[in-house]
Amino acid sequence: MSGDNSAGMVAWVDLAVRAVGPVAGRNYEAWLAEVDQVAVDLWLMSAPGGTVGRRATELSTCVPVTGVLVSAGVSGGEAHARLVVRVREATSGTSDERTYTTEELTGRWARDVFERARSLVGQGVQLLVSQGSEQLRVLHIGGSGLRESGTNAGEAAHEPVRNSTRSPAATAQPAPAASAQPAPAPPSVVGVTWEEGSVLVWRNIDRSWDATYRTSCLLALRDRVVLDNAGFVSNLDELVALAQESPDPDTPRGKDIIARYPA
């Protein structure tokens, strides 16, 4: 396993350990299996073609629009939510209310956008709006940290919708498209405890071997752990490499490991 791949997988394992929770009184092998599955699921979601990977590609081509969210709602039996945003013209300084729509609310992403928008009414927001279609679809919304003075969020949500079909490109330049990457960057990891790092080490011990022998190998490698002042493993790459080089159980070294580290 290369250093980059090792570091990347450590990040997903770290998240998986947090999601599954500590070992506590659970069977260690069952806990490892659950963490292993969650880590793989997270990696697959973020890989090219995964749900998160596809969404990141879509967002990279969107146009950013910044303004104050006036209202967010659904009229009648519409399948999309409508967001009215007050946008300030960069040149004249005047404001113009524009209406954007979400994707169909049958999709999880669209529902997330709508729910977040409802909590941001009356506040400064930044939208990421899709290009290449007559309908300006909002794929993402986030707070900009600004709030319009004198605007009451509860009242703003009931203001009449004034439609505008002007393109967002009139006041905002498209964000540069992100360059294609073979795989998304995993979240950064500040430090890895042995409990977390042991999952990655375990994954690199030959899976064709008996679980009892693999556990003995893991116990042997635990004696090689080097911790820094914060209690984090500082030689995880070395431990992963040693795990990959673990001896067969029928060899003299393997038998020695079984004798010295009974599982």
Sequence and secondary structure as in RCSB ss.txt:
>XXXX:A:sequence
MSGDNSAGMVAWVDLAVRAVGPVAGRNYEAWLAEVDQVAVDLWLMSAPGGTVGRRATELSTCVPVTGVLVSAGVS
GGEAHARLVVRVREATSGTSDERTYTTEELTGRWARDVFERARSLVGQGVQLLVSQGSEQLRVLHIGGSGLRESG
TNAGEAAHEPVRNSTRSPAATAQPAPAASAQPAPAPPSVVGVTWEEGSVLVWRNIDRSWDATYRTSCLLALRDRV
VLDNAGFVSNLDELVALAQESPDPDTPRGKDIIARYPA
>XXXX:A:secstr
  HHHHHHHHHHHHHHHHHH   TTS HHHHHHHHHHHHHHHHHHHSTTSHHHHHHHHHTT EEEEEEEEEEE  
TT SS EEEEEEE TTT  EEEEEEEES TTSHHHHHHHHHHHTTTTEEEEEEE  SSSS EEEEEEEEEEE TT
  HHHHTTS        GGGTS         SS      S   HHHHHHHHHHTS TTS HHHHHHHHHHHHTT 
 B TTS BS HHHHHHHHHT   TTSHHHHHHHHHS  
